[in-house]
């Protein structure tokens, strides 16, 4: 999964969107990525989806089968989440939504609202309309288990191995200390994990071999059927390049070819209901 590119504000929005889409497609072709999920960072409302050129929606229309989209509904502006979630897949072709209650790390966050059940209406609507939710809950992973238990038919996908992602935080030897809390969530069958931006957690250069002793614990706990690779290369570009983010797993002998196929493609398509185009 990768964020939408930052577009030149001097261009017409629709032209900028097409340019950004072509750049992303060229990068994918260069490293051998067949399809990608685009995440739109700015929170949106139903009205935004109806009236604003959003890459997460438009790229999939420009290149059906090459791109899928994820957006974050605005927790401040949306008054009828059920109405929005009833349409995100059927009307706008989006694959999932993302919620970021614990972001930013050092700023005000929405964890108290989560704990008080203030988002239960969102989880209920997502479960009813079969909309997976990607959750940024770094620092508060036990709350994810509580949500999973209350909504057992809702697909929850933990962002970034459950951690705050570099370069927004400094990488050190304690970076993966939160893994036990993540692994504890494997008991809930409706929880999956994004293997996103993993290379950024390394203290070494490519091929980031220092990561594997701890990554194996995550793979053993969740299995490749609940893990999905993503580059997040527009965030990690200052740390490593796109091909390194891909190839540290693609060419590693630490994971079987069968498991790599699941982590690169099969799992995300199954969990997000993103079916391959046959024509």
TIZATOR-628084 format. One record per residue (C-alpha): chain; residue in one letter; x, y, z; residue number from 1. Coordinates in Angstrom, 2 decimals, padded with zeros to 5 digits. Example, Ala and Ser with C-alpha at 12.3 -4.5 7.8 and 13.67 -1.06 7.14 Angstrom:
! TIZATOR-628084
+----+----+---------+---------+---------+-----+
| ch | aa |      px |      py |      pz |   i |
+----+----+---------+---------+---------+-----+
|  A |  A |  012.30 | -004.50 |  007.80 |   1 |
|  A |  S |  013.67 | -001.06 |  007.14 |   2 |
+----+----+---------+---------+---------+-----+
! end
This chain:
! TIZATOR-628084
+----+----+---------+---------+---------+-----+
| ch | aa |      px |      py |      pz |   i |
+----+----+---------+---------+---------+-----+
|  A |  X |  000.00 |  000.00 |  000.00 |   1 |
|  A |  X |  001.29 |  003.42 | -000.84 |   2 |
|  A |  X |  000.12 |  006.96 | -000.31 |   3 |
|  A |  X | -001.01 |  009.10 | -003.19 |   4 |
|  A |  X |  001.79 |  011.19 | -004.61 |   5 |
|  A |  X |  002.04 |  014.89 | -003.83 |   6 |
|  A |  X |  000.92 |  016.72 | -006.95 |   7 |
|  A |  X |  002.08 |  020.05 | -008.32 |   8 |
|  A |  X | -000.42 |  022.59 | -006.98 |   9 |
|  A |  X |  000.05 |  024.78 | -010.09 |  10 |
|  A |  X | -001.48 |  022.14 | -012.34 |  11 |
|  A |  X | -005.16 |  021.68 | -012.95 |  12 |
|  A |  X | -006.27 |  019.09 | -010.36 |  13 |
|  A |  X | -007.38 |  016.57 | -012.97 |  14 |
|  A |  X | -004.17 |  017.00 | -014.97 |  15 |
|  A |  X | -002.09 |  016.70 | -011.78 |  16 |
|  A |  X | -003.98 |  013.55 | -010.86 |  17 |
|  A |  X | -003.27 |  011.95 | -014.23 |  18 |
|  A |  X |  000.41 |  012.93 | -014.05 |  19 |
|  A |  X |  000.73 |  011.46 | -010.57 |  20 |
|  A |  X | -000.98 |  008.28 | -011.66 |  21 |
|  A |  X |  001.39 |  007.89 | -014.61 |  22 |
|  A |  X |  004.41 |  008.44 | -012.34 |  23 |
|  A |  X |  003.16 |  005.77 | -009.93 |  24 |
|  A |  X |  002.48 |  003.36 | -012.78 |  25 |
|  A |  X |  005.97 |  003.92 | -014.20 |  26 |
|  A |  X |  007.54 |  003.22 | -010.81 |  27 |
|  A |  X |  005.51 |  000.03 | -010.47 |  28 |
|  A |  X |  006.49 | -001.16 | -013.94 |  29 |
|  A |  X |  010.15 | -000.45 | -013.21 |  30 |
|  A |  X |  010.26 | -002.82 | -010.24 |  31 |
|  A |  X |  007.74 | -005.41 | -011.43 |  32 |
|  A |  X |  004.71 | -004.51 | -009.32 |  33 |
|  A |  X |  001.53 | -005.43 | -011.15 |  34 |
|  A |  X | -001.03 | -003.53 | -009.04 |  35 |
|  A |  X | -001.05 | -001.21 | -006.04 |  36 |
|  A |  X | -003.37 |  000.18 | -003.42 |  37 |
|  A |  X | -003.35 |  003.98 | -003.10 |  38 |
|  A |  X | -004.13 |  005.60 |  000.22 |  39 |
|  A |  X | -005.55 |  009.14 |  000.24 |  40 |
|  A |  X | -004.07 |  010.88 |  003.29 |  41 |
|  A |  X | -006.51 |  013.75 |  003.79 |  42 |
|  A |  X | -009.75 |  012.85 |  005.64 |  43 |
|  A |  X | -012.79 |  012.96 |  003.36 |  44 |
|  A |  X | -016.56 |  013.12 |  003.49 |  45 |
|  A |  X | -019.11 |  011.63 |  001.14 |  46 |
|  A |  X | -019.39 |  015.04 | -000.52 |  47 |
|  A |  X | -015.64 |  015.03 | -001.15 |  48 |
|  A |  X | -015.87 |  011.65 | -002.87 |  49 |
|  A |  X | -018.67 |  013.00 | -005.03 |  50 |
|  A |  X | -017.04 |  016.28 | -006.05 |  51 |
|  A |  X | -013.24 |  016.19 | -005.59 |  52 |
|  A |  X | -010.63 |  014.48 | -007.82 |  53 |
|  A |  X | -009.23 |  011.94 | -005.34 |  54 |
|  A |  X | -006.38 |  009.72 | -006.61 |  55 |
|  A |  X | -007.58 |  006.72 | -004.61 |  56 |
|  A |  X | -010.80 |  006.79 | -006.65 |  57 |
|  A |  X | -009.68 |  008.27 | -009.96 |  58 |
|  A |  X | -006.55 |  006.14 | -010.50 |  59 |
|  A |  X | -008.65 |  002.99 | -010.39 |  60 |
|  A |  X | -010.93 |  004.45 | -013.04 |  61 |
|  A |  X | -008.00 |  005.42 | -015.26 |  62 |
|  A |  X | -006.35 |  002.00 | -014.91 |  63 |
|  A |  X | -008.89 | -000.59 | -013.81 |  64 |
|  A |  X | -007.15 | -003.53 | -012.22 |  65 |
|  A |  X | -003.90 | -001.61 | -011.68 |  66 |
|  A |  X | -005.00 |  000.53 | -008.75 |  67 |
|  A |  X | -007.31 |  000.20 | -005.79 |  68 |
|  A |  X | -008.12 |  002.87 | -003.24 |  69 |
|  A |  X | -008.41 |  003.45 |  000.51 |  70 |
|  A |  X | -009.63 |  006.66 |  002.14 |  71 |
|  A |  X | -010.02 |  007.97 |  005.68 |  72 |
|  A |  X | -013.51 |  009.22 |  006.52 |  73 |
|  A |  X | -013.35 |  012.47 |  008.46 |  74 |
|  A |  X | -014.06 |  011.76 |  012.15 |  75 |
|  A |  X | -014.93 |  015.42 |  012.69 |  76 |
|  A |  X | -017.23 |  016.11 |  009.75 |  77 |
|  A |  X | -019.16 |  012.91 |  009.02 |  78 |
|  A |  X | -022.58 |  012.73 |  010.62 |  79 |
|  A |  X | -023.86 |  009.58 |  008.90 |  80 |
|  A |  X | -021.09 |  007.00 |  008.59 |  81 |
|  A |  X | -023.58 |  004.30 |  007.59 |  82 |
|  A |  X | -024.58 |  006.28 |  004.50 |  83 |
|  A |  X | -020.96 |  006.73 |  003.50 |  84 |
|  A |  X | -019.85 |  003.15 |  004.09 |  85 |
|  A |  X | -022.84 |  001.80 |  002.22 |  86 |
|  A |  X | -021.40 |  003.46 | -000.90 |  87 |
|  A |  X | -017.61 |  003.37 | -000.67 |  88 |
|  A |  X | -017.32 |  000.02 | -002.41 |  89 |
|  A |  X | -020.41 | -000.13 | -004.59 |  90 |
|  A |  X | -020.44 |  003.45 | -005.84 |  91 |
|  A |  X | -016.83 |  004.61 | -005.64 |  92 |
|  A |  X | -015.01 |  001.31 | -006.06 |  93 |
|  A |  X | -012.90 |  001.74 | -002.95 |  94 |
|  A |  X | -011.47 | -001.31 | -001.22 |  95 |
|  A |  X | -011.44 | -000.24 |  002.42 |  96 |
|  A |  X | -011.28 |  002.70 |  004.78 |  97 |
|  A |  X | -008.55 |  003.71 |  007.17 |  98 |
|  A |  X | -008.90 |  005.05 |  010.70 |  99 |
|  A |  X | -005.99 |  006.71 |  012.52 | 100 |
|  A |  X | -007.05 |  007.24 |  016.15 | 101 |
|  A |  X | -003.49 |  007.29 |  017.54 | 102 |
|  A |  X | -002.03 |  009.68 |  014.99 | 103 |
|  A |  X | -000.16 |  011.98 |  015.26 | 104 |
|  A |  X |  002.08 |  010.40 |  017.89 | 105 |
|  A |  X |  002.74 |  013.56 |  019.88 | 106 |
|  A |  X | -000.50 |  015.38 |  019.16 | 107 |
|  A |  X | -004.12 |  015.09 |  020.20 | 108 |
|  A |  X | -005.55 |  011.72 |  019.25 | 109 |
|  A |  X | -008.87 |  009.93 |  019.28 | 110 |
|  A |  X | -008.02 |  006.97 |  021.51 | 111 |
|  A |  X | -010.33 |  008.20 |  024.31 | 112 |
|  A |  X | -013.18 |  008.23 |  021.79 | 113 |
|  A |  X | -012.32 |  004.67 |  020.80 | 114 |
|  A |  X | -012.27 |  003.50 |  024.43 | 115 |
|  A |  X | -015.59 |  005.15 |  025.16 | 116 |
|  A |  X | -017.27 |  003.42 |  022.21 | 117 |
|  A |  X | -017.49 |  006.61 |  020.20 | 118 |
|  A |  X | -016.55 |  004.79 |  017.00 | 119 |
|  A |  X | -018.65 |  001.69 |  017.53 | 120 |
|  A |  X | -021.13 |  003.03 |  015.00 | 121 |
|  A |  X | -018.31 |  003.12 |  012.45 | 122 |
|  A |  X | -017.24 | -000.43 |  013.23 | 123 |
|  A |  X | -020.84 | -001.64 |  013.12 | 124 |
|  A |  X | -021.48 |  000.02 |  009.75 | 125 |
|  A |  X | -018.23 | -001.33 |  008.30 | 126 |
|  A |  X | -019.12 | -004.83 |  009.44 | 127 |
|  A |  X | -022.62 | -004.54 |  007.98 | 128 |
|  A |  X | -021.40 | -003.25 |  004.61 | 129 |
|  A |  X | -018.36 | -005.53 |  004.42 | 130 |
|  A |  X | -015.84 | -002.68 |  004.39 | 131 |
|  A |  X | -012.44 | -003.66 |  005.84 | 132 |
|  A |  X | -010.81 | -001.13 |  008.16 | 133 |
|  A |  X | -007.09 | -000.37 |  008.27 | 134 |
|  A |  X | -006.27 |  000.79 |  011.80 | 135 |
|  A |  X | -003.44 |  003.05 |  012.90 | 136 |
|  A |  X | -003.43 |  002.20 |  016.62 | 137 |
|  A |  X |  000.28 |  002.34 |  017.45 | 138 |
|  A |  X |  000.80 |  002.54 |  021.20 | 139 |
|  A |  X | -002.68 |  001.20 |  021.89 | 140 |
|  A |  X | -002.78 | -002.25 |  020.28 | 141 |
|  A |  X | -004.85 | -003.93 |  023.05 | 142 |
|  A |  X | -007.75 | -001.73 |  021.96 | 143 |
|  A |  X | -007.69 | -003.45 |  018.56 | 144 |
|  A |  X | -008.35 | -006.78 |  020.24 | 145 |
|  A |  X | -011.35 | -005.34 |  022.05 | 146 |
|  A |  X | -012.78 | -004.05 |  018.78 | 147 |
|  A |  X | -012.17 | -007.39 |  017.08 | 148 |
|  A |  X | -014.00 | -009.20 |  019.88 | 149 |
|  A |  X | -017.03 | -006.90 |  019.69 | 150 |
|  A |  X | -017.22 | -007.06 |  015.89 | 151 |
|  A |  X | -016.07 | -010.56 |  014.93 | 152 |
|  A |  X | -017.24 | -010.30 |  011.31 | 153 |
|  A |  X | -015.31 | -007.08 |  010.68 | 154 |
|  A |  X | -011.94 | -007.33 |  008.92 | 155 |
|  A |  X | -009.39 | -005.23 |  010.82 | 156 |
|  A |  X | -005.94 | -004.61 |  009.34 | 157 |
|  A |  X | -003.28 | -003.28 |  011.72 | 158 |
|  A |  X | -001.07 | -000.64 |  010.11 | 159 |
|  A |  X |  002.74 | -000.73 |  010.06 | 160 |
|  A |  X |  003.19 | -003.80 |  012.30 | 161 |
|  A |  X |  001.36 | -001.82 |  014.96 | 162 |
|  A |  X |  004.13 |  000.79 |  015.30 | 163 |
|  A |  X |  004.63 |  004.46 |  014.58 | 164 |
|  A |  X |  006.44 |  004.50 |  011.23 | 165 |
|  A |  X |  009.84 |  006.00 |  010.39 | 166 |
|  A |  X |  010.91 |  008.59 |  009.45 | 167 |
|  A |  X |  008.30 |  010.23 |  011.70 | 168 |
|  A |  X |  010.01 |  008.43 |  014.59 | 169 |
|  A |  X |  013.67 |  007.57 |  015.06 | 170 |
|  A |  X |  014.77 |  004.03 |  014.32 | 171 |
|  A |  X |  016.76 |  002.33 |  017.09 | 172 |
|  A |  X |  017.31 | -001.12 |  018.57 | 173 |
|  A |  X |  014.07 | -000.78 |  020.57 | 174 |
|  A |  X |  012.01 | -000.12 |  017.46 | 175 |
|  A |  X |  010.40 | -003.57 |  017.38 | 176 |
|  A |  X |  009.78 | -003.79 |  021.13 | 177 |
|  A |  X |  006.03 | -003.51 |  020.56 | 178 |
|  A |  X |  005.88 | -006.79 |  018.65 | 179 |
|  A |  X |  004.64 | -008.86 |  021.62 | 180 |
|  A |  X |  001.50 | -006.71 |  021.77 | 181 |
|  A |  X |  001.00 | -007.18 |  018.04 | 182 |
|  A |  X |  001.54 | -010.93 |  018.23 | 183 |
|  A |  X | -001.04 | -011.15 |  021.03 | 184 |
|  A |  X | -003.65 | -009.99 |  018.51 | 185 |
|  A |  X | -003.13 | -013.09 |  016.36 | 186 |
|  A |  X | -005.70 | -014.90 |  018.52 | 187 |
|  A |  X | -008.43 | -012.91 |  016.76 | 188 |
|  A |  X | -009.08 | -014.43 |  013.32 | 189 |
|  A |  X | -010.52 | -011.18 |  011.95 | 190 |
|  A |  X | -007.25 | -009.27 |  012.52 | 191 |
|  A |  X | -004.63 | -009.04 |  009.78 | 192 |
|  A |  X | -001.42 | -007.01 |  009.59 | 193 |
|  A |  X |  000.13 | -004.72 |  007.02 | 194 |
|  A |  X |  003.75 | -005.69 |  006.35 | 195 |
|  A |  X |  004.06 | -002.09 |  005.18 | 196 |
|  A |  X |  007.23 | -000.05 |  005.12 | 197 |
|  A |  X |  008.99 | -002.84 |  007.02 | 198 |
|  A |  X |  012.40 | -002.11 |  005.53 | 199 |
|  A |  X |  012.35 |  001.31 |  007.19 | 200 |
|  A |  X |  012.61 | -000.41 |  010.58 | 201 |
|  A |  X |  016.07 | -001.80 |  009.84 | 202 |
|  A |  X |  019.28 | -000.48 |  011.37 | 203 |
|  A |  X |  021.20 | -001.80 |  008.37 | 204 |
|  A |  X |  021.31 | -001.12 |  004.67 | 205 |
|  A |  X |  019.64 | -003.36 |  002.07 | 206 |
|  A |  X |  018.88 | -006.28 |  002.33 | 207 |
|  A |  X |  017.98 | -005.39 |  005.95 | 208 |
|  A |  X |  018.89 | -008.80 |  007.33 | 209 |
|  A |  X |  018.73 | -007.63 |  010.96 | 210 |
|  A |  X |  014.93 | -007.60 |  010.72 | 211 |
|  A |  X |  014.33 | -011.27 |  010.09 | 212 |
|  A |  X |  014.76 | -012.77 |  013.59 | 213 |
|  A |  X |  011.83 | -010.68 |  014.82 | 214 |
|  A |  X |  009.82 | -010.70 |  011.60 | 215 |
|  A |  X |  009.72 | -014.48 |  011.75 | 216 |
|  A |  X |  007.79 | -014.21 |  015.02 | 217 |
|  A |  X |  005.13 | -012.11 |  013.30 | 218 |
|  A |  X |  004.95 | -014.47 |  010.33 | 219 |
|  A |  X |  004.64 | -017.48 |  012.66 | 220 |
|  A |  X |  001.85 | -015.82 |  014.66 | 221 |
|  A |  X | -000.35 | -014.53 |  011.84 | 222 |
|  A |  X |  000.74 | -016.67 |  008.92 | 223 |
|  A |  X |  001.01 | -015.38 |  005.34 | 224 |
|  A |  X | -002.80 | -015.58 |  005.00 | 225 |
|  A |  X | -003.07 | -012.56 |  007.31 | 226 |
|  A |  X | -000.01 | -010.56 |  006.26 | 227 |
|  A |  X |  000.17 | -008.14 |  003.34 | 228 |
|  A |  X |  003.28 | -006.45 |  002.03 | 229 |
|  A |  X |  003.28 | -002.78 |  001.09 | 230 |
|  A |  X |  006.04 | -000.36 |  000.14 | 231 |
|  A |  X |  004.68 |  002.94 |  001.47 | 232 |
|  A |  X |  007.44 |  004.32 | -000.72 | 233 |
|  A |  X |  006.23 |  007.93 | -000.75 | 234 |
|  A |  X |  006.82 |  007.96 |  003.02 | 235 |
|  A |  X |  010.05 |  005.96 |  003.12 | 236 |
|  A |  X |  011.77 |  007.40 |  000.04 | 237 |
|  A |  X |  014.37 |  009.18 |  002.18 | 238 |
|  A |  X |  015.36 |  005.87 |  003.80 | 239 |
|  A |  X |  015.53 |  003.47 |  000.86 | 240 |
|  A |  X |  014.24 |  003.15 | -002.69 | 241 |
|  A |  X |  011.15 |  001.39 | -004.03 | 242 |
|  A |  X |  012.99 | -001.63 | -005.37 | 243 |
|  A |  X |  014.74 | -002.22 | -002.04 | 244 |
|  A |  X |  011.40 | -002.10 | -000.21 | 245 |
|  A |  X |  010.18 | -004.83 | -002.56 | 246 |
|  A |  X |  013.27 | -006.94 | -003.08 | 247 |
|  A |  X |  014.22 | -007.46 |  000.55 | 248 |
|  A |  X |  011.25 | -009.83 |  000.65 | 249 |
|  A |  X |  011.07 | -010.93 | -002.99 | 250 |
|  A |  X |  014.65 | -012.22 | -003.09 | 251 |
|  A |  X |  014.92 | -013.35 |  000.51 | 252 |
|  A |  X |  015.48 | -016.99 |  001.34 | 253 |
|  A |  X |  013.75 | -016.44 |  004.69 | 254 |
|  A |  X |  010.25 | -016.94 |  003.25 | 255 |
|  A |  X |  009.03 | -019.62 |  000.84 | 256 |
|  A |  X |  007.86 | -018.68 | -002.65 | 257 |
|  A |  X |  004.35 | -019.83 | -001.76 | 258 |
|  A |  X |  004.23 | -017.56 |  001.28 | 259 |
|  A |  X |  005.69 | -014.66 | -000.68 | 260 |
|  A |  X |  002.88 | -014.98 | -003.23 | 261 |
|  A |  X |  000.35 | -014.69 | -000.44 | 262 |
|  A |  X |  002.04 | -011.74 |  001.25 | 263 |
|  A |  X |  002.55 | -009.87 | -002.01 | 264 |
|  A |  X | -000.82 | -010.51 | -003.61 | 265 |
|  A |  X | -003.22 | -013.26 | -002.59 | 266 |
|  A |  X | -003.86 | -012.10 |  000.97 | 267 |
|  A |  X | -004.57 | -008.46 |  000.20 | 268 |
|  A |  X | -006.85 | -009.37 | -002.69 | 269 |
|  A |  X | -008.81 | -011.81 | -000.57 | 270 |
|  A |  X | -009.14 | -009.61 |  002.51 | 271 |
|  A |  X | -010.03 | -006.49 |  000.52 | 272 |
|  A |  X | -012.24 | -008.32 | -001.98 | 273 |
|  A |  X | -010.05 | -007.03 | -004.80 | 274 |
|  A |  X | -010.50 | -009.50 | -007.61 | 275 |
|  A |  X | -008.14 | -009.73 | -010.54 | 276 |
|  A |  X | -009.50 | -008.54 | -013.86 | 277 |
|  A |  X | -009.76 | -011.31 | -016.39 | 278 |
|  A |  X | -009.98 | -009.10 | -019.45 | 279 |
+----+----+---------+---------+---------+-----+
! end
